[in-house]
Amino acid sequence: PVTLKIVTTGPATPRALKVTDNVGDIVGEVQPNGDTDDNKPEISGMGTPGTKVKVMDGVKELGTVDVKADGTWTLTPTDALSEGAHSITSTATDPAGNTGPSSEPLAFTVDTAAPAVPTVNSQTTNDTTPVLTGTAEAGSTVRVTVGGATFQVIADSHGLWSLDTGAVAPLSGSFS
């Protein structure tokens, strides 16, 4: 007798989706909604052995890989991801051609460009603890050295920063 098995349901959704940065000063797993300077990050996850996982960035297919016997899969994009926001999802397809549901999206941003040099607004004052202001890339860390002391501030969402040298302790050195 011939036994026929008809499979009409797709495989389980790929899980444990993660993106790993392998270049630059900061390497390791990219947190959801985080930033990476790696425009070809490793994308990996878990799935059902024997299935194929298709990895998407929004509507663009990044590639398809086989799930190994241990349930892991890994894909490194062939083409560099563009600067800006990305949303990675994956689906699994079994040998019968059935495709399961899509994974939850994993969002992150590729940022390979160095920020522009910050500016400091010019001022003349006899105040021994002046408030310094300037501009920088929004969200960037600005280090300001004044009179032998190095201070650190974060530029706001508009790219503006302010440092009250009388209210903030320096990271290093002493203010004289």
C-alpha positions in Angstrom: 0.0 0.0 0.0 1.0 3.6 -0.6 0.7 6.0 2.2 0.1 9.6 1.3 0.6 12.4 3.8 -1.0 15.8 2.9 0.4 18.7 4.8 -1.7 21.8 4.5 -0.4 23.9 7.4 2.7 25.9 7.3 5.6 25.6 9.7 5.9 27.5 13.0 6.9 31.2 12.9 10.6 31.7 13.1 11.5 33.0 16.6 14.3 34.6 18.6 15.0 37.0 15.7 18.1 39.1 16.3 20.5 41.4 14.5 24.2 41.4 15.4 26.6 44.2 14.6 30.1 42.9 13.7 31.9 46.1 12.7 33.1 49.3 14.3 33.8 50.2 17.9 30.6 48.8 19.3 29.7 45.2 18.3 27.1 42.7 19.5 23.4 42.3 19.5 21.5 45.4 18.2 18.6 46.1 20.6 15.1 46.6 19.2 14.8 50.1 17.9 18.6 50.5 18.4 21.3 51.7 16.1 24.1 50.0 14.3 27.0 51.1 12.2 27.1 47.8 10.4 25.3 48.0 7.1 25.6 44.2 6.6 24.6 43.0 10.1 24.1 39.3 10.8 20.4 38.4 11.1 19.7 35.1 12.9 17.0 33.2 14.7 15.5 29.8 15.4 13.1 27.7 13.3 12.0 24.2 12.5 14.9 22.1 11.1 14.4 21.3 7.4 12.5 24.5 6.6 13.7 27.5 4.7 13.5 31.0 6.2 12.9 34.0 4.0 14.2 37.3 5.6 12.5 40.5 4.6 13.4 44.2 5.3 10.0 45.8 4.9 8.9 44.7 1.4 12.5 43.9 0.2 13.7 40.3 0.3 17.2 40.0 1.9 17.6 36.3 1.2 16.5 32.8 2.1 18.5 30.3 4.2 18.0 26.7 5.5 17.3 26.1 9.1 20.1 23.8 10.4 19.5 20.5 12.3 20.0 22.4 15.6 17.2 24.8 14.7 19.4 27.8 14.0 19.6 30.0 10.9 21.8 32.9 10.0 21.8 35.4 7.1 24.2 38.2 6.3 22.8 40.5 3.6 24.6 40.4 0.3 23.9 44.1 -0.4 24.5 46.8 2.2 21.4 48.1 4.0 20.7 51.7 3.4 21.1 54.4 6.0 18.0 54.8 8.1 15.2 52.8 9.6 14.8 49.0 8.9 12.1 46.5 9.9 13.2 42.9 9.6 10.7 40.0 9.5 11.0 36.3 8.6 8.8 33.5 7.4 9.4 29.7 7.2 8.5 27.4 4.4 8.4 23.7 4.8 9.5 21.1 2.1 5.9 20.8 0.9 5.8 24.5 0.1 3.6 25.7 2.9 4.6 29.0 4.4 3.9 29.8 8.0 3.0 33.2 9.5 5.5 36.1 9.6 7.6 36.9 12.7 7.0 40.1 14.6 9.1 42.9 13.0 12.5 43.8 14.6 13.2 47.5 14.0 16.6 49.1 14.1 18.5 52.0 12.4 21.6 51.8 10.3 23.8 54.9 10.9 27.2 54.7 9.4 27.8 58.5 9.0 29.8 60.4 11.6 28.0 63.3 13.1 28.9 66.8 12.0 31.2 68.8 14.2 29.2 70.4 17.0 29.1 74.2 17.3 29.6 76.4 20.4 27.8 79.8 20.4 30.3 82.6 21.0 30.0 84.7 24.1 32.0 87.2 26.1 31.4 87.1 29.8 33.0 87.7 33.2 30.8 84.9 34.7 33.1 82.3 36.3 30.5 79.5 35.7 29.0 80.4 32.3 26.2 78.6 30.6 27.5 77.4 27.2 25.2 76.5 24.3 25.5 75.2 20.8 24.3 72.7 18.2 25.1 69.1 17.3 23.4 66.1 15.7 20.1 65.4 17.6 20.7 62.8 20.3 24.5 62.9 20.0 26.9 63.2 22.9 28.9 66.4 23.1 32.1 66.8 25.1 33.2 70.3 25.9 36.5 71.2 27.5 36.7 74.5 29.4 39.5 75.7 31.6 41.0 72.2 32.0 37.6 70.4 32.8 35.8 68.2 30.3 32.0 68.2 30.5 29.5 66.0 28.6 26.0 66.9 27.5 23.4 65.3 25.1 22.0 67.3 22.2 18.1 67.4 22.3 15.8 66.2 19.6 16.3 69.6 17.8 20.1 69.4 17.9 20.5 72.0 20.7 22.6 71.5 23.7 23.2 73.6 26.9 25.8 73.2 29.6 25.6 75.1 32.9 29.2 74.8 34.1 28.2 75.9 37.6 25.6 73.1 38.0 27.3 70.1 36.4 30.4 68.3 37.6 33.0 67.7 35.0 33.8 64.2 33.7 37.5 64.9 34.2 39.8 67.7 35.2 39.0 70.7 37.3 37.3 73.9 36.2 39.5 76.9 36.9 
